[in-house]
Amino acid sequence: MKTRCRTILRQACILLFVLRGLSFAEPIALKRVVELALTHATGGAIAAAEEQRIAAAYHDLRNNYIPQVMTGAGLGWSYGFPLGLEGSAPSLFNINAQSAVLNPSLRQFIKAAKVDSHVASLNSKDERNQIIQDAAQSYAELAKWEQRLARLQETEAETGKMEAAVNDRVKEGIDSEIDQTKARLSTARVRLRIAEAQGAADVLREHLAKLTGLAAAAIQTEPESIPAPPALPKENPDNTAASNPSVQAALEHARAQYLRAKGEHRALWPSLDFAAQYALLSKFNNFQNYYIPSHPCVTPLGEFLCVSNSFQQNNATVGVSIRFPLFNASQRSKADLAEADARKASKQAEAAKNQLSEETLRLQRSVAQLQAARDVAQLEYEIADKNMAAVHTRMDQGTATLHDLDDARTQLSERFISLQDVNFELQRAQLGLMRSTGELEKWALGSQ
């Protein structure tokens, strides 16, 4: 009697714990979880920040063609000849402007930076697919554990009754102590599986909470909201790989590296820059004593240079700076290094395409195999379920024992768990395949 009371009390406590956890939660659809993950996940924010950084680097290079204007002054006292201050003559006020006009190297670097912007956009798309896959896979796994937990709680109630009945039969001398231990073992196994399911569900809720920004206690799955996966693609995996964002990003990165190598080589070409300068010079720097303007003077004795005794304070220079690189061994080495990086990036892109093609083919075959395994697991579960019904019938007729019922219940529970595991492995393989073929976002959000 005491054992039965303890069993009932334990079941009531577990039920209270579960109800307390679920009282704050209401079912949330997969689509909503994915939408929240896309707006809240840190991976997406990091990818967006990287995209902004690459765009800023592109604008930084392109703006070299826009004149950079600086103004200031170089005030100072001069003794003797007016020496320069930081490379320019002392002045009350000065303006400097400079920009690139014809720079073959810079032109290639700008093209490479523009390609990098496209690479960053493709990486953001790939990260978006990663977030969707993570959210959908975690959601499907949580749904599995929630369903298993509900089933195990029902099983625990039945095994508790079974254990109490065996205890009574032992007291009556009908069953042995070994039978009593077996009954306790069955109950303990169910409690172990409940602890496993509860722990896994808690971890997955916490993970989804960090992805979506929801409270972990507020997350409860709605298995019916998980859409049916599309049919297995018949397209060649090589064609599928070529349209994958990660492969496209690798190919574009290789093109950017090629453009950089081209830019390093063209750094040995002539270049032309625009330059302009204006300065308002002062008299206290002794310019008038050393830079004395003169002009031709005609005298009875002949033509001479005469001092005009004037000082020009406003001075300006506008023109172009032309450079002809003649010998630069260091730059040639940089060009060779950039060319090697370009070849490396090209081979890495080829390897990424081949790897994704192989992975897509593997996932296609894995999905087909798991579909067959699911059919087997489903049939095994149906047999165990029918066997359970048959044992109940025999119990009513008095031709089966409690131990027969316990064995049938254990077998049914094992078949149910096996079916769940196969279903989840199939879902995981299908998610990976949809990501490889580019159908994942359309499947999860219903978008075109």
C-alpha positions in Angstrom: 0.0 0.0 0.0 2.8 2.4 0.9 4.6 1.6 -2.4 1.4 2.4 -4.3 1.0 5.7 -2.5 4.6 6.6 -3.2 4.1 5.8 -6.9 1.0 7.9 -7.1 2.6 10.8 -5.3 5.7 10.6 -7.6 3.4 10.6 -10.7 1.5 13.6 -9.4 4.7 15.6 -8.8 6.0 14.9 -12.3 2.6 15.8 -13.8 2.6 19.1 -11.7 6.2 19.9 -12.9 5.3 19.3 -16.5 2.1 21.3 -16.3 3.9 24.1 -14.6 6.4 24.2 -17.5 3.7 24.1 -20.1 1.4 26.6 -18.4 3.5 29.5 -19.6 3.9 28.1 -23.1 1.6 28.0 -26.1 2.4 26.3 -29.4 4.4 28.4 -31.8 4.6 27.5 -35.5 7.8 26.7 -37.3 7.4 29.6 -39.7 7.3 32.0 -36.8 10.3 30.5 -35.2 12.3 30.8 -38.4 11.2 34.5 -38.9 12.3 35.4 -35.4 15.6 33.6 -35.8 16.3 35.5 -39.0 15.8 38.8 -37.2 17.4 37.9 -33.9 20.2 35.4 -34.5 23.7 36.8 -34.0 25.1 35.0 -37.1 22.9 37.1 -39.3 23.9 40.3 -37.6 27.6 39.4 -38.0 27.1 38.7 -41.7 25.3 42.0 -42.1 28.1 43.9 -40.4 30.7 42.2 -42.6 28.7 43.2 -45.7 28.7 46.8 -44.5 32.4 46.7 -43.8 33.1 45.4 -47.4 30.9 48.0 -48.9 32.7 50.7 -46.9 36.1 49.4 -48.2 34.8 49.6 -51.8 33.7 53.2 -51.3 37.0 54.0 -49.7 38.9 52.9 -52.8 36.4 54.5 -55.3 36.6 57.9 -53.5 40.2 58.2 -54.5 39.0 59.7 -57.7 37.2 62.4 -55.8 39.6 65.3 -54.8 40.6 65.3 -51.2 40.7 68.9 -50.0 42.6 69.9 -46.9 43.1 73.4 -45.4 45.2 74.7 -42.6 48.1 77.0 -41.8 51.8 76.8 -41.3 52.6 79.6 -38.8 56.1 80.1 -37.5 58.9 82.6 -37.1 61.8 82.4 -39.6 65.4 83.4 -39.1 67.3 83.7 -42.3 66.0 81.6 -45.2 62.4 80.5 -44.6 62.6 76.7 -44.1 59.6 74.5 -44.7 57.2 73.3 -42.0 56.2 69.6 -42.5 57.1 69.7 -46.1 55.4 73.0 -47.1 56.4 76.7 -46.9 55.2 78.6 -43.8 51.9 80.3 -44.6 49.0 82.1 -43.0 46.5 79.9 -44.8 46.8 77.1 -47.4 44.6 74.7 -49.3 45.7 71.4 -50.8 43.7 69.2 -53.2 44.7 65.8 -54.7 43.0 63.0 -56.5 43.7 60.1 -58.8 43.0 60.7 -62.5 44.6 57.8 -64.3 45.6 54.8 -62.1 45.4 51.3 -63.7 46.3 49.6 -60.5 43.6 51.5 -58.5 41.0 50.7 -61.2 41.6 46.9 -60.7 41.5 47.2 -56.9 38.2 48.9 -57.1 36.8 46.2 -59.4 38.1 43.6 -56.8 36.4 45.5 -54.0 33.1 45.5 -55.9 33.3 41.8 -56.4 34.1 41.4 -52.7 30.8 43.2 -52.0 29.0 40.6 -54.0 30.9 37.9 -52.1 29.7 39.4 -48.8 26.1 39.4 -50.1 26.4 35.7 -51.0 27.9 34.9 -47.6 25.0 36.7 -46.0 22.6 34.5 -48.0 24.5 31.4 -47.0 24.4 32.4 -43.4 20.7 33.1 -43.7 20.2 29.5 -44.9 22.4 28.3 -42.0 20.1 30.0 -39.5 17.0 28.6 -41.2 18.4 25.1 -41.1 19.5 25.5 -37.5 16.1 26.8 -36.4 14.1 24.2 -38.3 16.3 21.3 -37.2 16.2 22.3 -33.5 12.4 22.8 -33.8 11.9 19.3 -35.3 14.1 17.7 -32.7 12.3 19.5 -29.9 8.9 18.3 -31.3 10.3 14.8 -31.2 11.3 15.0 -27.6 8.0 16.7 -26.6 6.0 13.9 -28.2 8.3 11.3 -26.6 8.0 12.9 -23.2 4.2 12.8 -23.4 4.3 9.1 -24.4 6.7 8.2 -21.7 4.6 9.9 -19.0 1.7 7.7 -20.0 4.0 4.7 -19.9 5.3 5.6 -16.5 1.7 5.7 -15.1 1.1 2.2 -16.5 4.4 0.8 -15.3 3.7 2.3 -11.9 0.4 0.4 -11.7 2.3 -2.7 -12.9 4.9 -2.4 -10.2 2.2 -1.9 -7.5 0.3 -5.0 -8.8 3.5 -7.1 -8.8 4.3 -6.0 -5.2 0.9 -7.2 -4.1 1.4 -10.5 -5.9 4.7 -11.0 -4.2 3.1 -10.4 -0.9 0.5 -13.0 -1.8 3.2 -15.4 -2.8 2.2 -15.6 -6.4 5.2 -13.9 -7.9 8.9 -14.1 -6.9 11.2 -11.3 -5.8 12.9 -11.5 -9.2 9.6 -10.5 -10.8 9.4 -7.6 -8.3 12.9 -6.5 -9.3 12.0 -6.7 -13.0 8.9 -4.6 -12.4 11.0 -2.0 -10.6 13.6 -2.1 -13.4 10.9 -1.4 -16.0 9.8 1.7 -14.0 13.4 2.8 -13.6 14.0 2.6 -17.3 11.0 4.7 -18.1 12.1 7.3 -15.5 15.6 7.3 -17.2 14.1 7.9 -20.6 11.9 10.7 -19.1 15.0 12.4 -17.6 16.7 12.1 -21.0 13.8 13.5 -22.9 13.3 16.4 -20.4 17.0 17.3 -20.5 17.2 17.2 -24.3 14.0 19.3 -24.6 15.3 21.9 -22.1 18.6 22.3 -24.0 16.8 22.7 -27.3 14.4 25.3 -25.8 17.4 27.2 -24.5 19.0 27.1 -27.9 15.9 28.2 -29.7 15.5 31.0 -27.1 18.9 32.4 -28.0 18.0 32.1 -31.7 14.6 33.7 -31.5 14.8 36.0 -28.5 11.8 34.2 -26.9 11.8 33.0 -23.3 12.7 29.3 -23.1 9.6 28.5 -21.0 7.4 30.1 -23.7 8.6 27.7 -26.5 6.3 24.8 -27.3 6.3 23.2 -30.7 3.4 22.6 -33.1 4.4 19.5 -35.1 1.6 20.1 -37.6 3.2 23.3 -38.7 6.2 21.5 -40.1 5.6 21.5 -43.9 6.1 18.3 -45.9 9.4 18.3 -47.7 9.6 18.5 -51.5 10.2 15.5 -53.6 13.8 14.3 -54.2 15.4 16.5 -56.9 16.3 14.8 -60.2 18.7 17.5 -61.2 22.4 16.7 -61.6 24.2 17.5 -58.3 26.9 19.4 -60.4 24.2 21.9 -61.6 22.8 22.2 -58.1 26.2 23.0 -56.7 26.9 25.8 -59.2 23.8 27.7 -57.9 24.7 27.3 -54.2 25.5 30.6 -52.4 28.6 29.2 -50.7 30.0 27.9 -54.0 29.1 31.1 -55.8 30.9 33.1 -53.0 34.0 30.9 -53.4 34.0 31.5 -57.2 33.5 35.2 -56.8 36.3 35.4 -54.2 38.6 33.7 -56.7 37.7 36.4 -59.3 38.4 39.1 -56.8 41.8 37.7 -56.1 42.5 37.6 -59.8 41.6 41.2 -60.1 43.9 42.1 -57.2 46.8 40.3 -58.8 46.1 42.2 -62.0 46.1 45.4 -60.0 49.5 44.6 -58.4 50.9 44.0 -61.8 49.5 47.3 -63.1 51.1 49.1 -60.2 54.2 49.0 -62.5 52.3 51.0 -65.1 52.4 54.9 -65.4 49.9 56.8 -63.3 48.6 60.3 -63.3 47.2 62.3 -60.3 45.6 65.7 -60.1 47.1 68.2 -57.6 46.4 71.8 -56.6 47.8 74.1 -53.9 47.1 77.6 -52.7 49.0 79.4 -50.0 48.8 82.9 -48.4 52.4 83.8 -47.5 53.4 86.2 -44.7 56.0 88.9 -44.7 57.5 88.0 -41.3 58.9 84.8 -42.8 61.5 86.8 -44.9 60.1 85.6 -48.3 60.5 89.1 -49.7 64.2 89.0 -48.9 65.0 85.9 -50.8 62.3 85.6 -53.5 62.6 89.1 -55.1 60.7 89.4 -58.4 62.5 91.0 -61.3 61.7 92.2 -64.8 63.7 93.4 -67.9 64.7 97.1 -67.8 66.0 99.0 -70.8 68.6 101.7 -69.9 71.0 103.8 -71.9 73.6 101.2 -71.0 71.6 98.3 -72.2 68.9 95.8 -71.0 69.2 94.5 -67.5 67.0 92.6 -64.9 65.5 95.1 -62.5 64.1 94.5 -59.1 60.4 95.3 -59.0 60.4 95.7 -55.2 57.0 93.8 -55.0 56.0 90.8 -52.9 53.2 88.4 -54.0 51.4 87.0 -50.9 48.8 84.9 -52.9 50.3 81.9 -54.6 48.7 78.9 -56.4 49.7 75.8 -58.3 47.5 73.6 -60.3 48.6 70.6 -62.4 49.2 66.9 -62.6 51.7 64.5 -61.1 52.9 61.8 -63.6 54.8 58.8 -62.4 56.7 56.3 -64.5 57.9 53.3 -62.5 61.2 52.2 -63.9 62.4 49.5 -61.4 60.6 48.2 -58.4 61.6 44.7 -57.3 59.4 44.8 -54.2 56.3 45.5 -56.3 57.1 42.7 -58.7 57.2 40.3 -55.7 53.9 41.6 -54.4 52.4 40.9 -57.9 53.8 37.4 -57.9 52.3 36.8 -54.4 48.9 38.1 -55.4 49.0 35.9 -58.5 49.7 32.8 -56.3 46.8 33.8 -54.0 44.5 34.0 -57.0 45.5 30.5 -58.2 45.0 29.2 -54.7 41.5 30.8 -54.4 40.6 29.3 -57.8 41.5 25.8 -56.7 39.6 26.3 -53.4 36.5 27.3 -55.3 36.8 24.2 -57.5 37.2 22.1 -54.4 34.2 23.7 -52.7 32.0 23.0 -55.8 33.2 19.4 -55.9 32.6 18.9 -52.2 29.1 20.3 -52.3 28.3 18.2 -55.4 29.4 15.1 -53.5 27.5 16.1 -50.4 24.3 16.7 -52.4 24.6 13.3 -54.0 25.2 11.7 -50.5 22.2 13.4 -49.0 20.0 12.3 -51.9 21.0 8.7 -51.4 20.7 9.1 -47.6 17.1 10.5 -47.9 16.1 7.6 -50.1 17.6 5.1 -47.6 16.0 6.8 -44.6 12.6 6.8 -46.3 12.9 3.0 -46.6 14.1 2.7 -43.0 11.1 4.8 -41.9 8.7 2.4 -43.7 10.4 -0.5 -41.9 10.2 1.2 -38.5 6.6 2.1 -39.1 5.6 -1.5 -39.9 7.5 -2.7 -36.8 5.7 -0.2 -34.7 2.3 -1.3 -36.1 3.2 -4.9 -35.4 4.1 -4.0 -31.8 0.9 -2.0 -31.4 -1.2 -4.9 -32.6 0.7 -7.3 -30.4 -0.1 -5.0 -27.4 -3.8 -5.1 -28.3 -3.6 -8.9 -28.6 -2.0 -9.1 -25.1 -4.8 -6.9 -23.7 -7.4 -9.3 -25.2 -5.6 -12.3 -23.7 -5.5 -10.6 -20.4 -9.2 -10.2 -20.5 -9.5 -13.9 -21.3 -7.1 -14.8 -18.5 -4.5 -16.4 -20.8 -1.8 -13.7 -20.4 0.1 -12.5 -17.4 1.2 -9.1 -16.2 4.7 -10.0 -17.4 3.4 -10.6 -20.9 1.8 -7.2 -20.8 5.0 -5.6 -19.5 7.0 -7.2 -22.3 4.5 -6.0 -24.9 4.5 -2.5 -23.5 8.3 -2.4 -23.5 8.5 -3.6 -27.0 5.9 -1.0 -28.2 7.8 1.8 -26.4 11.1 0.7 -28.1 9.5 0.6 -31.5 7.9 4.0 -31.0 11.3 5.5 -30.0 13.0 3.8 -33.0 10.3 5.2 -35.4 10.8 8.7 -33.9 14.6 8.5 -34.3 14.4 7.4 -37.9 11.8 10.2 -38.7 14.1 12.8 -37.2 17.2 11.5 -39.0 15.1 11.7 -42.2 14.1 15.3 -41.5 17.7 16.3 -40.8 18.9 14.8 -44.1 16.0 16.5 -45.9 16.9 19.8 -44.4 20.5 19.5 -45.5 19.4 18.5 -49.0 17.1 21.4 -49.3 19.8 23.8 -48.2 22.1 22.3 -50.9 19.5 22.6 -53.6 18.4 26.1 -52.6 14.8 25.1 -51.6 15.2 25.6 -47.8 13.9 29.1 -47.4 10.9 28.5 -49.7 10.1 25.4 -47.7 10.4 27.1 -44.3 8.7 30.5 -45.1 6.5 29.6 -48.0 8.2 32.3 -50.1 8.8 32.2 -53.8 
